[in-house]
Amino acid sequence: VDPVEAAAAVAGESSTATWTVVWTDLLTACDLYRAKAYRVDPVPNSPDQYFAYIAYDIDLFEEGSIANLTASIIGNVFGFKAVKALRLEDMRLPIAYLKTFQGPATGVIVERERMNNFGRPLLGATVKPKLGLSGKNYGRVVFE
């Protein structure tokens, strides 16, 4: 795939969820919100690898939601068949958008006190399988 075409496809897929023109585009302001791939540079000493620079309209993202931001930019685009391999190298956010994030309600010290957990790691993870474990087995999985 041509690198410029691939960058444009990733920009479209990660913003308006389409990189081709579909009839429903006529019902929206798709062009306004579609991300723009504005630069493609070869990776030094790495043939067939490129840096793609993509700009997004800030109105695409819900204020104060890291989940929305990451799901929008890196959601399903990594399974995108138009590109053989893809890696997010850097992300720059406007200060005005960063200020919409309130931060955690408490810090790690308060959480450690609440759980009486000192001297060992605090972990957050999704237990697999998410459903179907008995209380006893769920406890075993969490402990492990």
N, CA, C and O atoms as a GROMACS GRO file, in nm:
protein
  576
    1VAL      N    1   0.085  -0.119   0.000
    1VAL     CA    2   0.000   0.000   0.000
    1VAL      C    3   0.089   0.124   0.000
    1VAL      O    4   0.189   0.130   0.072
    2ASP      N    5   0.052   0.220  -0.080
    2ASP     CA    6   0.124   0.347  -0.084
    2ASP      C    7   0.119   0.412   0.054
    2ASP      O    8   0.011   0.419   0.114
    3PRO      N    9   0.232   0.461   0.108
    3PRO     CA   10   0.235   0.517   0.244
    3PRO      C   11   0.140   0.636   0.263
    3PRO      O   12   0.078   0.648   0.369
    4VAL      N   13   0.127   0.722   0.164
    4VAL     CA   14   0.036   0.837   0.177
    4VAL      C   15  -0.108   0.788   0.180
    4VAL      O   16  -0.190   0.839   0.258
    5GLU      N   17  -0.139   0.692   0.097
    5GLU     CA   18  -0.274   0.634   0.096
    5GLU      C   19  -0.303   0.563   0.228
    5GLU      O   20  -0.414   0.575   0.281
    6ALA      N   21  -0.206   0.490   0.281
    6ALA     CA   22  -0.223   0.421   0.409
    6ALA      C   23  -0.246   0.521   0.522
    6ALA      O   24  -0.332   0.498   0.607
    7ALA      N   25  -0.170   0.630   0.524
    7ALA     CA   26  -0.188   0.733   0.628
    7ALA      C   27  -0.327   0.794   0.620
    7ALA      O   28  -0.391   0.814   0.723
    8ALA      N   29  -0.374   0.822   0.500
    8ALA     CA   30  -0.508   0.877   0.482
    8ALA      C   31  -0.614   0.778   0.528
    8ALA      O   32  -0.715   0.817   0.588
    9ALA      N   33  -0.592   0.650   0.500
    9ALA     CA   34  -0.687   0.547   0.542
    9ALA      C   35  -0.693   0.536   0.694
    9ALA      O   36  -0.802   0.525   0.750
   10VAL      N   37  -0.578   0.540   0.760
   10VAL     CA   38  -0.574   0.534   0.907
   10VAL      C   39  -0.643   0.658   0.965
   10VAL      O   40  -0.718   0.647   1.062
   11ALA      N   41  -0.618   0.774   0.907
   11ALA     CA   42  -0.681   0.898   0.955
   11ALA      C   43  -0.833   0.887   0.945
   11ALA      O   44  -0.904   0.921   1.039
   12GLY      N   45  -0.881   0.840   0.833
   12GLY     CA   46  -1.026   0.827   0.815
   12GLY      C   47  -1.086   0.724   0.908
   12GLY      O   48  -1.188   0.750   0.971
   13GLU      N   49  -1.024   0.607   0.916
   13GLU     CA   50  -1.076   0.500   0.999
   13GLU      C   51  -1.076   0.537   1.147
   13GLU      O   52  -1.168   0.499   1.220
   14SER      N   53  -0.976   0.611   1.192
   14SER     CA   54  -0.966   0.643   1.334
   14SER      C   55  -1.045   0.768   1.372
   14SER      O   56  -1.048   0.805   1.490
   15SER      N   57  -1.109   0.834   1.277
   15SER     CA   58  -1.187   0.953   1.311
   15SER      C   59  -1.334   0.935   1.277
   15SER      O   60  -1.418   0.928   1.367
   16THR      N   61  -1.367   0.927   1.151
   16THR     CA   62  -1.507   0.912   1.111
   16THR      C   63  -1.544   0.768   1.083
   16THR      O   64  -1.657   0.739   1.043
   17ALA      N   65  -1.450   0.677   1.104
   17ALA     CA   66  -1.468   0.533   1.089
   17ALA      C   67  -1.489   0.491   0.945
   17ALA      O   68  -1.543   0.383   0.919
   18THR      N   69  -1.448   0.574   0.853
   18THR     CA   70  -1.452   0.534   0.714
   18THR      C   71  -1.342   0.604   0.638
   18THR      O   72  -1.315   0.722   0.660
   19TRP      N   73  -1.279   0.532   0.551
   19TRP     CA   74  -1.174   0.593   0.469
   19TRP      C   75  -1.213   0.594   0.322
   19TRP      O   76  -1.135   0.635   0.236
   20THR      N   77  -1.336   0.550   0.294
   20THR     CA   78  -1.390   0.561   0.160
   20THR      C   79  -1.518   0.643   0.169
   20THR      O   80  -1.575   0.657   0.278
   21VAL      N   81  -1.562   0.696   0.060
   21VAL     CA   82  -1.685   0.775   0.059
   21VAL      C   83  -1.803   0.678   0.059
   21VAL      O   84  -1.812   0.589  -0.025
   22VAL      N   85  -1.894   0.699   0.153
   22VAL     CA   86  -2.016   0.619   0.159
   22VAL      C   87  -2.134   0.715   0.152
   22VAL      O   88  -2.119   0.834   0.179
   23TRP      N   89  -2.250   0.665   0.116
   23TRP     CA   90  -2.364   0.754   0.094
   23TRP      C   91  -2.405   0.829   0.219
   23TRP      O   92  -2.458   0.939   0.210
   24THR      N   93  -2.380   0.772   0.337
   24THR     CA   94  -2.419   0.840   0.461
   24THR      C   95  -2.333   0.962   0.489
   24THR      O   96  -2.368   1.044   0.574
   25ASP      N   97  -2.220   0.976   0.419
   25ASP     CA   98  -2.139   1.097   0.434
   25ASP      C   99  -2.219   1.222   0.398
   25ASP      O  100  -2.194   1.330   0.451
   26LEU      N  101  -2.316   1.206   0.309
   26LEU     CA  102  -2.397   1.319   0.267
   26LEU      C  103  -2.489   1.368   0.379
   26LEU      O  104  -2.542   1.479   0.372
   27LEU      N  105  -2.509   1.286   0.482
   27LEU     CA  106  -2.598   1.321   0.592
   27LEU      C  107  -2.524   1.390   0.707
   27LEU      O  108  -2.588   1.435   0.802
   28THR      N  109  -2.394   1.398   0.699
   28THR     CA  110  -2.314   1.450   0.811
   28THR      C  111  -2.217   1.557   0.764
   28THR      O  112  -2.205   1.586   0.645
   29ALA      N  113  -2.148   1.614   0.860
   29ALA     CA  114  -2.038   1.706   0.831
   29ALA      C  115  -1.908   1.627   0.837
   29ALA      O  116  -1.812   1.669   0.901
   30CYS      N  117  -1.906   1.513   0.769
   30CYS     CA  118  -1.793   1.420   0.775
   30CYS      C  119  -1.660   1.487   0.745
   30CYS      O  120  -1.562   1.464   0.815
   31ASP      N  121  -1.656   1.569   0.642
   31ASP     CA  122  -1.529   1.633   0.604
   31ASP      C  123  -1.475   1.720   0.716
   31ASP      O  124  -1.354   1.732   0.733
   32LEU      N  125  -1.564   1.782   0.791
   32LEU     CA  126  -1.522   1.868   0.902
   32LEU      C  127  -1.451   1.787   1.010
   32LEU      O  128  -1.352   1.833   1.067
   33TYR      N  129  -1.501   1.667   1.038
   33TYR     CA  130  -1.449   1.588   1.149
   33TYR      C  131  -1.346   1.482   1.109
   33TYR      O  132  -1.280   1.426   1.196
   34ARG      N  133  -1.332   1.455   0.981
   34ARG     CA  134  -1.237   1.352   0.938
   34ARG      C  135  -1.095   1.399   0.970
   34ARG      O  136  -1.057   1.511   0.937
   35ALA      N  137  -1.018   1.313   1.032
   35ALA     CA  138  -0.878   1.345   1.063
   35ALA      C  139  -0.801   1.366   0.933
   35ALA      O  140  -0.838   1.313   0.829
   36LYS      N  141  -0.695   1.443   0.942
   36LYS     CA  142  -0.614   1.474   0.824
   36LYS      C  143  -0.473   1.418   0.841
   36LYS      O  144  -0.405   1.450   0.939
   37ALA      N  145  -0.431   1.335   0.748
   37ALA     CA  146  -0.292   1.290   0.743
   37ALA      C  147  -0.215   1.399   0.669
   37ALA      O  148  -0.229   1.413   0.548
   38TYR      N  149  -0.135   1.475   0.742
   38TYR     CA  150  -0.073   1.593   0.682
   38TYR      C  151   0.075   1.577   0.648
   38TYR      O  152   0.135   1.665   0.588
   39ARG      N  153   0.134   1.463   0.688
   39ARG     CA  154   0.276   1.445   0.659
   39ARG      C  155   0.310   1.297   0.670
   39ARG      O  156   0.262   1.227   0.759
   40VAL      N  157   0.394   1.249   0.580
   40VAL     CA  158   0.442   1.111   0.583
   40VAL      C  159   0.592   1.116   0.556
   40VAL      O  160   0.636   1.165   0.452
   41ASP      N  161   0.671   1.064   0.650
   41ASP     CA  162   0.817   1.062   0.637
   41ASP      C  163   0.868   0.919   0.647
   41ASP      O  164   0.815   0.841   0.726
   42PRO      N  165   0.970   0.884   0.570
   42PRO     CA  166   1.029   0.750   0.585
   42PRO      C  167   1.104   0.740   0.718
   42PRO      O  168   1.165   0.836   0.764
   43VAL      N  169   1.100   0.622   0.778
   43VAL     CA  170   1.177   0.596   0.900
   43VAL      C  171   1.322   0.575   0.856
   43VAL      O  172   1.348   0.492   0.770
   44PRO      N  173   1.418   0.650   0.914
   44PRO     CA  174   1.558   0.635   0.874
   44PRO      C  175   1.607   0.491   0.891
   44PRO      O  176   1.579   0.426   0.992
   45ASN      N  177   1.678   0.443   0.792
   45ASN     CA  178   1.738   0.309   0.793
   45ASN      C  179   1.637   0.195   0.809
   45ASN      O  180   1.673   0.086   0.852
   46SER      N  181   1.511   0.221   0.774
   46SER     CA  182   1.408   0.117   0.783
   46SER      C  183   1.323   0.120   0.656
   46SER      O  184   1.222   0.190   0.650
   47PRO      N  185   1.364   0.044   0.557
   47PRO     CA  186   1.288   0.046   0.432
   47PRO      C  187   1.143   0.000   0.453
   47PRO      O  188   1.116  -0.089   0.534
   48ASP      N  189   1.054   0.061   0.381
   48ASP     CA  190   0.911   0.028   0.385
   48ASP      C  191   0.846   0.058   0.520
   48ASP      O  192   0.741   0.002   0.551
   49GLN      N  193   0.906   0.148   0.599
   49GLN     CA  194   0.844   0.194   0.723
   49GLN      C  195   0.835   0.346   0.719
   49GLN      O  196   0.924   0.414   0.668
   50TYR      N  197   0.723   0.399   0.774
   50TYR     CA  198   0.698   0.542   0.763
   50TYR      C  199   0.638   0.596   0.891
   50TYR      O  200   0.568   0.526   0.964
   51PHE      N  201   0.667   0.724   0.916
   51PHE     CA  202   0.598   0.799   1.020
   51PHE      C  203   0.485   0.874   0.952
   51PHE      O  204   0.507   0.944   0.854
   52ALA      N  205   0.365   0.859   1.003
   52ALA     CA  206   0.250   0.934   0.951
   52ALA      C  207   0.205   1.031   1.059
   52ALA      O  208   0.187   0.992   1.174
   53TYR      N  209   0.186   1.154   1.022
   53TYR     CA  210   0.140   1.258   1.114
   53TYR      C  211  -0.007   1.284   1.084
   53TYR      O  212  -0.044   1.317   0.971
   54ILE      N  213  -0.090   1.269   1.186
   54ILE     CA  214  -0.234   1.281   1.167
   54ILE      C  215  -0.290   1.382   1.267
   54ILE      O  216  -0.258   1.376   1.386
   55ALA      N  217  -0.372   1.474   1.219
   55ALA     CA  218  -0.434   1.577   1.304
   55ALA      C  219  -0.584   1.548   1.314
   55ALA      O  220  -0.649   1.513   1.216
   56TYR      N  221  -0.636   1.565   1.435
   56TYR     CA  222  -0.778   1.541   1.463
   56TYR      C  223  -0.843   1.671   1.507
   56TYR      O  224  -0.781   1.752   1.575
   57ASP      N  225  -0.968   1.689   1.469
   57ASP     CA  226  -1.046   1.802   1.520
   57ASP      C  227  -1.080   1.771   1.666
   57ASP      O  228  -1.130   1.663   1.697
   58ILE      N  229  -1.054   1.863   1.755
   58ILE     CA  230  -1.074   1.839   1.898
   58ILE      C  231  -1.220   1.812   1.933
   58ILE      O  232  -1.249   1.750   2.035
   59ASP      N  233  -1.311   1.857   1.848
   59ASP     CA  234  -1.454   1.832   1.872
   59ASP      C  235  -1.491   1.684   1.859
   59ASP      O  236  -1.602   1.645   1.896
   60LEU      N  237  -1.401   1.604   1.807
   60LEU     CA  238  -1.426   1.459   1.798
   60LEU      C  239  -1.427   1.392   1.935
   60LEU      O  240  -1.484   1.284   1.951
   61PHE      N  241  -1.366   1.455   2.033
   61PHE     CA  242  -1.342   1.388   2.160
   61PHE      C  243  -1.424   1.448   2.274
   61PHE      O  244  -1.441   1.569   2.283
   62GLU      N  245  -1.472   1.359   2.359
   62GLU     CA  246  -1.546   1.400   2.478
   62GLU      C  247  -1.449   1.461   2.578
   62GLU      O  248  -1.343   1.405   2.605
   63GLU      N  249  -1.485   1.576   2.632
   63GLU     CA  250  -1.397   1.641   2.729
   63GLU      C  251  -1.380   1.555   2.853
   63GLU      O  252  -1.477   1.497   2.903
   64GLY      N  253  -1.257   1.546   2.901
   64GLY     CA  254  -1.229   1.477   3.026
   64GLY      C  255  -1.240   1.326   3.021
   64GLY      O  256  -1.246   1.262   3.126
   65SER      N  257  -1.244   1.266   2.903
   65SER     CA  258  -1.261   1.121   2.893
   65SER      C  259  -1.142   1.057   2.823
   65SER      O  260  -1.133   1.059   2.700
   66ILE      N  261  -1.053   1.000   2.901
   66ILE     CA  262  -0.938   0.931   2.844
   66ILE      C  263  -0.985   0.806   2.769
   66ILE      O  264  -0.925   0.766   2.669
   67ALA      N  265  -1.092   0.744   2.817
   67ALA     CA  266  -1.146   0.626   2.749
   67ALA      C  267  -1.194   0.662   2.609
   67ALA      O  268  -1.167   0.590   2.513
   68ASN      N  269  -1.266   0.773   2.597
   68ASN     CA  270  -1.313   0.817   2.466
   68ASN      C  271  -1.197   0.854   2.374
   68ASN      O  272  -1.197   0.818   2.256
   69LEU      N  273  -1.100   0.923   2.427
   69LEU     CA  274  -0.984   0.966   2.347
   69LEU      C  275  -0.909   0.845   2.292
   69LEU      O  276  -0.882   0.838   2.172
   70THR      N  277  -0.876   0.751   2.378
   70THR     CA  278  -0.798   0.636   2.333
   70THR      C  279  -0.880   0.543   2.244
   70THR      O  280  -0.828   0.490   2.146
   71ALA      N  281  -1.007   0.524   2.276
   71ALA     CA  282  -1.091   0.440   2.190
   71ALA      C  283  -1.105   0.501   2.052
   71ALA      O  284  -1.107   0.429   1.952
   72SER      N  285  -1.115   0.632   2.046
   72SER     CA  286  -1.130   0.699   1.917
   72SER      C  287  -1.003   0.688   1.834
   72SER      O  288  -1.009   0.655   1.716
   73ILE      N  289  -0.890   0.716   1.893
   73ILE     CA  290  -0.765   0.721   1.817
   73ILE      C  291  -0.706   0.583   1.793
   73ILE      O  292  -0.660   0.553   1.683
   74ILE      N  293  -0.706   0.499   1.895
   74ILE     CA  294  -0.639   0.369   1.880
   74ILE      C  295  -0.734   0.251   1.890
   74ILE      O  296  -0.690   0.137   1.900
   75GLY      N  297  -0.864   0.278   1.889
   75GLY     CA  298  -0.964   0.172   1.902
   75GLY      C  299  -0.944   0.056   1.808
   75GLY      O  300  -0.859  -0.030   1.833
   76ASN      N  301  -1.020   0.050   1.700
   76ASN     CA  302  -1.012  -0.065   1.611
   76ASN      C  303  -0.914  -0.045   1.496
   76ASN      O  304  -0.903  -0.132   1.410
   77VAL      N  305  -0.843   0.067   1.493
   77VAL     CA  306  -0.754   0.095   1.381
   77VAL      C  307  -0.636  -0.003   1.374
   77VAL      O  308  -0.578  -0.022   1.267
   78PHE      N  309  -0.601  -0.063   1.486
   78PHE     CA  310  -0.488  -0.156   1.485
   78PHE      C  311  -0.522  -0.290   1.421
   78PHE      O  312  -0.433  -0.369   1.390
   79GLY      N  313  -0.650  -0.315   1.401
   79GLY     CA  314  -0.691  -0.433   1.327
   79GLY      C  315  -0.724  -0.402   1.182
   79GLY      O  316  -0.777  -0.486   1.110
   80PHE      N  317  -0.691  -0.282   1.140
   80PHE     CA  318  -0.723  -0.232   1.007
   80PHE      C  319  -0.642  -0.308   0.903
   80PHE      O  320  -0.519  -0.307   0.906
   81LYS      N  321  -0.710  -0.372   0.811
   81LYS     CA  322  -0.644  -0.459   0.713
   81LYS      C  323  -0.564  -0.382   0.607
   81LYS      O  324  -0.477  -0.441   0.542
   82ALA      N  325  -0.592  -0.254   0.588
   82ALA     CA  326  -0.522  -0.177   0.484
   82ALA      C  327  -0.374  -0.154   0.518
   82ALA      O  328  -0.296  -0.117   0.430
   83VAL      N  329  -0.337  -0.175   0.644
   83VAL     CA  330  -0.199  -0.149   0.687
   83VAL      C  331  -0.144  -0.278   0.749
   83VAL      O  332  -0.209  -0.340   0.833
   84LYS      N  333  -0.023  -0.316   0.708
   84LYS     CA  334   0.037  -0.441   0.756
   84LYS      C  335   0.077  -0.433   0.903
   84LYS      O  336   0.056  -0.528   0.978
   85ALA      N  337   0.134  -0.322   0.945
   85ALA     CA  338   0.177  -0.304   1.084
   85ALA      C  339   0.157  -0.158   1.122
   85ALA      O  340   0.175  -0.069   1.039
   86LEU      N  341   0.121  -0.134   1.246
   86LEU     CA  342   0.092   0.002   1.290
   86LEU      C  343   0.134   0.016   1.436
   86LEU      O  344   0.112  -0.074   1.517
   87ARG      N  345   0.194   0.130   1.468
   87ARG     CA  346   0.235   0.156   1.606
   87ARG      C  347   0.216   0.305   1.635
   87ARG      O  348   0.252   0.390   1.553
   88LEU      N  349   0.158   0.335   1.751
   88LEU     CA  350   0.144   0.474   1.794
   88LEU      C  351   0.274   0.515   1.860
   88LEU      O  352   0.314   0.455   1.960
   89GLU      N  353   0.340   0.616   1.807
   89GLU     CA  354   0.470   0.661   1.859
   89GLU      C  355   0.457   0.779   1.954
   89GLU      O  356   0.530   0.788   2.053
   90ASP      N  357   0.365   0.870   1.925
   90ASP     CA  358   0.356   0.994   2.003
   90ASP      C  359   0.217   1.051   1.986
   90ASP      O  360   0.152   1.031   1.882
   91MET      N  361   0.171   1.123   2.087
   91MET     CA  362   0.042   1.188   2.079
   91MET      C  363   0.055   1.322   2.151
   91MET      O  364   0.096   1.327   2.267
   92ARG      N  365   0.018   1.428   2.083
   92ARG     CA  366   0.025   1.562   2.142
   92ARG      C  367  -0.115   1.618   2.153
   92ARG      O  368  -0.192   1.615   2.057
   93LEU      N  369  -0.147   1.668   2.271
   93LEU     CA  370  -0.281   1.718   2.297
   93LEU      C  371  -0.277   1.866   2.332
   93LEU      O  372  -0.185   1.911   2.400
   94PRO      N  373  -0.375   1.942   2.286
   94PRO     CA  374  -0.380   2.085   2.320
   94PRO      C  375  -0.398   2.104   2.471
   94PRO      O  376  -0.470   2.028   2.536
   95ILE      N  377  -0.334   2.204   2.526
   95ILE     CA  378  -0.344   2.235   2.669
   95ILE      C  379  -0.490   2.253   2.710
   95ILE      O  380  -0.530   2.206   2.816
   96ALA      N  381  -0.568   2.321   2.628
   96ALA     CA  382  -0.710   2.345   2.662
   96ALA      C  383  -0.784   2.213   2.680
   96ALA      O  384  -0.870   2.202   2.767
   97TYR      N  385  -0.752   2.113   2.599
   97TYR     CA  386  -0.816   1.982   2.613
   97TYR      C  387  -0.765   1.910   2.737
   97TYR      O  388  -0.844   1.849   2.809
   98LEU      N  389  -0.636   1.916   2.763
   98LEU     CA  390  -0.580   1.852   2.882
   98LEU      C  391  -0.641   1.905   3.010
   98LEU      O  392  -0.658   1.831   3.107
   99LYS      N  393  -0.675   2.033   3.010
   99LYS     CA  394  -0.734   2.095   3.130
   99LYS      C  395  -0.874   2.042   3.160
   99LYS      O  396  -0.925   2.065   3.269
  100THR      N  397  -0.936   1.971   3.065
  100THR     CA  398  -1.070   1.916   3.091
  100THR      C  399  -1.063   1.788   3.174
  100THR      O  400  -1.166   1.738   3.220
  101PHE      N  401  -0.943   1.733   3.192
  101PHE     CA  402  -0.926   1.613   3.272
  101PHE      C  403  -0.910   1.652   3.418
  101PHE      O  404  -0.820   1.728   3.453
  102GLN      N  405  -0.997   1.601   3.503
  102GLN     CA  406  -0.996   1.638   3.644
  102GLN      C  407  -0.890   1.562   3.724
  102GLN      O  408  -0.850   1.606   3.831
  103GLY      N  409  -0.845   1.451   3.672
  103GLY     CA  410  -0.750   1.370   3.747
  103GLY      C  411  -0.823   1.279   3.844
  103GLY      O  412  -0.945   1.288   3.857
  104PRO      N  413  -0.752   1.192   3.911
  104PRO     CA  414  -0.817   1.098   4.002
  104PRO      C  415  -0.873   1.170   4.125
  104PRO      O  416  -0.822   1.273   4.167
  105ALA      N  417  -0.980   1.112   4.180
  105ALA     CA  418  -1.042   1.170   4.299
  105ALA      C  419  -0.949   1.164   4.419
  105ALA      O  420  -0.952   1.252   4.505
  106THR      N  421  -0.866   1.060   4.425
  106THR     CA  422  -0.770   1.047   4.534
  106THR      C  423  -0.637   1.004   4.474
  106THR      O  424  -0.630   0.965   4.357
  107GLY      N  425  -0.534   1.011   4.552
  107GLY     CA  426  -0.402   0.967   4.507
  107GLY      C  427  -0.372   0.826   4.556
  107GLY      O  428  -0.454   0.765   4.624
  108VAL      N  429  -0.256   0.777   4.522
  108VAL     CA  430  -0.218   0.640   4.555
  108VAL      C  431  -0.206   0.621   4.707
  108VAL      O  432  -0.233   0.512   4.757
  109ILE      N  433  -0.166   0.723   4.780
  109ILE     CA  434  -0.152   0.709   4.926
  109ILE      C  435  -0.287   0.682   4.990
  109ILE      O  436  -0.299   0.594   5.075
  110VAL      N  437  -0.390   0.757   4.950
  110VAL     CA  438  -0.525   0.736   5.004
  110VAL      C  439  -0.575   0.596   4.969
  110VAL      O  440  -0.636   0.529   5.052
  111GLU      N  441  -0.550   0.552   4.846
  111GLU     CA  442  -0.594   0.418   4.805
  111GLU      C  443  -0.522   0.310   4.884
  111GLU      O  444  -0.584   0.211   4.923
  112ARG      N  445  -0.394   0.327   4.908
  112ARG     CA  446  -0.320   0.228   4.989
  112ARG      C  447  -0.375   0.224   5.132
  112ARG      O  448  -0.389   0.117   5.190
  113GLU      N  449  -0.406   0.340   5.187
  113GLU     CA  450  -0.463   0.345   5.323
  113GLU      C  451  -0.600   0.277   5.325
  113GLU      O  452  -0.630   0.201   5.416
  114ARG      N  453  -0.681   0.304   5.226
  114ARG     CA  454  -0.815   0.248   5.218
  114ARG      C  455  -0.810   0.094   5.212
  114ARG      O  456  -0.896   0.028   5.270
  115MET      N  457  -0.710   0.039   5.144
  115MET     CA  458  -0.700  -0.106   5.127
  115MET      C  459  -0.598  -0.169   5.221
  115MET      O  460  -0.575  -0.290   5.217
  116ASN      N  461  -0.536  -0.085   5.304
  116ASN     CA  462  -0.430  -0.134   5.392
  116ASN      C  463  -0.328  -0.214   5.312
  116ASN      O  464  -0.292  -0.326   5.348
  117ASN      N  465  -0.283  -0.155   5.203
  117ASN     CA  466  -0.192  -0.221   5.110
  117ASN      C  467  -0.064  -0.138   5.101
  117ASN      O  468  -0.057  -0.040   5.027
  118PHE      N  469   0.036  -0.180   5.177
  118PHE     CA  470   0.165  -0.111   5.175
  118PHE      C  471   0.275  -0.212   5.144
  118PHE      O  472   0.265  -0.328   5.183
  119GLY      N  473   0.377  -0.170   5.074
  119GLY     CA  474   0.491  -0.255   5.048
  119GLY      C  475   0.470  -0.360   4.940
  119GLY      O  476   0.553  -0.450   4.924
  120ARG      N  477   0.362  -0.349   4.865
  120ARG     CA  478   0.339  -0.441   4.753
  120ARG      C  479   0.264  -0.365   4.644
  120ARG      O  480   0.204  -0.261   4.670
  121PRO      N  481   0.268  -0.416   4.524
  121PRO     CA  482   0.207  -0.342   4.412
  121PRO      C  483   0.056  -0.332   4.422
  121PRO      O  484  -0.010  -0.421   4.476
  122LEU      N  485   0.003  -0.224   4.370
  122LEU     CA  486  -0.140  -0.209   4.347
  122LEU      C  487  -0.161  -0.233   4.198
  122LEU      O  488  -0.098  -0.168   4.114
  123LEU      N  489  -0.248  -0.325   4.165
  123LEU     CA  490  -0.270  -0.357   4.024
  123LEU      C  491  -0.417  -0.338   3.989
  123LEU      O  492  -0.505  -0.360   4.072
  124GLY      N  493  -0.442  -0.298   3.868
  124GLY     CA  494  -0.577  -0.292   3.814
  124GLY      C  495  -0.578  -0.374   3.687
  124GLY      O  496  -0.500  -0.348   3.596
  125ALA      N  497  -0.666  -0.471   3.680
  125ALA     CA  498  -0.670  -0.557   3.562
  125ALA      C  499  -0.809  -0.614   3.545
  125ALA      O  500  -0.888  -0.618   3.640
  126THR      N  501  -0.838  -0.659   3.426
  126THR     CA  502  -0.964  -0.728   3.400
  126THR      C  503  -0.939  -0.877   3.416
  126THR      O  504  -0.850  -0.934   3.353
  127VAL      N  505  -1.020  -0.939   3.499
  127VAL     CA  506  -1.009  -1.082   3.521
  127VAL      C  507  -1.071  -1.153   3.400
  127VAL      O  508  -1.178  -1.115   3.353
  128LYS      N  509  -1.004  -1.256   3.351
  128LYS     CA  510  -1.056  -1.336   3.241
  128LYS      C  511  -1.084  -1.476   3.291
  128LYS      O  512  -0.998  -1.532   3.359
  129PRO      N  513  -1.195  -1.534   3.263
  129PRO     CA  514  -1.307  -1.478   3.191
  129PRO      C  515  -1.380  -1.373   3.275
  129PRO      O  516  -1.378  -1.380   3.398
  130LYS      N  517  -1.443  -1.277   3.208
  130LYS     CA  518  -1.512  -1.170   3.279
  130LYS      C  519  -1.638  -1.220   3.348
  130LYS      O  520  -1.681  -1.163   3.449
  131LEU      N  521  -1.697  -1.324   3.296
  131LEU     CA  522  -1.823  -1.377   3.350
  131LEU      C  523  -1.809  -1.526   3.376
  131LEU      O  524  -1.728  -1.595   3.314
  132GLY      N  525  -1.890  -1.575   3.469
  132GLY     CA  526  -1.901  -1.719   3.489
  132GLY      C  527  -1.820  -1.778   3.602
  132GLY      O  528  -1.838  -1.896   3.634
  133LEU      N  529  -1.731  -1.702   3.664
  133LEU     CA  530  -1.653  -1.756   3.775
  133LEU      C  531  -1.735  -1.751   3.903
  133LEU      O  532  -1.810  -1.656   3.927
  134SER      N  533  -1.721  -1.854   3.985
  134SER     CA  534  -1.783  -1.850   4.118
  134SER      C  535  -1.707  -1.749   4.202
  134SER      O  536  -1.596  -1.709   4.166
  135GLY      N  537  -1.763  -1.708   4.313
  135GLY     CA  538  -1.694  -1.614   4.402
  135GLY      C  539  -1.560  -1.668   4.446
  135GLY      O  540  -1.461  -1.594   4.452
  136LYS      N  541  -1.556  -1.798   4.479
  136LYS     CA  542  -1.432  -1.860   4.524
  136LYS      C  543  -1.326  -1.858   4.413
  136LYS      O  544  -1.212  -1.820   4.437
  137ASN      N  545  -1.366  -1.897   4.291
  137ASN     CA  546  -1.270  -1.899   4.181
  137ASN      C  547  -1.229  -1.759   4.138
  137ASN      O  548  -1.115  -1.736   4.097
  138TYR      N  549  -1.322  -1.664   4.147
  138TYR     CA  550  -1.288  -1.526   4.116
  138TYR      C  551  -1.179  -1.478   4.212
  138TYR      O  552  -1.082  -1.414   4.172
  139GLY      N  553  -1.196  -1.510   4.341
  139GLY     CA  554  -1.096  -1.475   4.441
  139GLY      C  555  -0.961  -1.538   4.412
  139GLY      O  556  -0.857  -1.474   4.428
  140ARG      N  557  -0.962  -1.665   4.369
  140ARG     CA  558  -0.837  -1.732   4.333
  140ARG      C  559  -0.766  -1.662   4.219
  140ARG      O  560  -0.645  -1.641   4.223
  141VAL      N  561  -0.844  -1.625   4.116
  141VAL     CA  562  -0.786  -1.558   3.999
  141VAL      C  563  -0.728  -1.423   4.040
  141VAL      O  564  -0.617  -1.388   3.998
  142VAL      N  565  -0.800  -1.348   4.120
  142VAL     CA  566  -0.752  -1.216   4.166
  142VAL      C  567  -0.625  -1.234   4.248
  142VAL      O  568  -0.530  -1.157   4.232
  143PHE      N  569  -0.623  -1.333   4.337
  143PHE     CA  570  -0.507  -1.356   4.421
  143PHE      C  571  -0.385  -1.391   4.338
  143PHE      O  572  -0.275  -1.341   4.363
  144GLU      N  573  -0.403  -1.477   4.238
  144GLU     CA  574  -0.292  -1.519   4.152
  144GLU      C  575  -0.240  -1.401   4.075
  144GLU      O  576  -0.146  -1.415   3.997
   0.00000   0.00000   0.00000
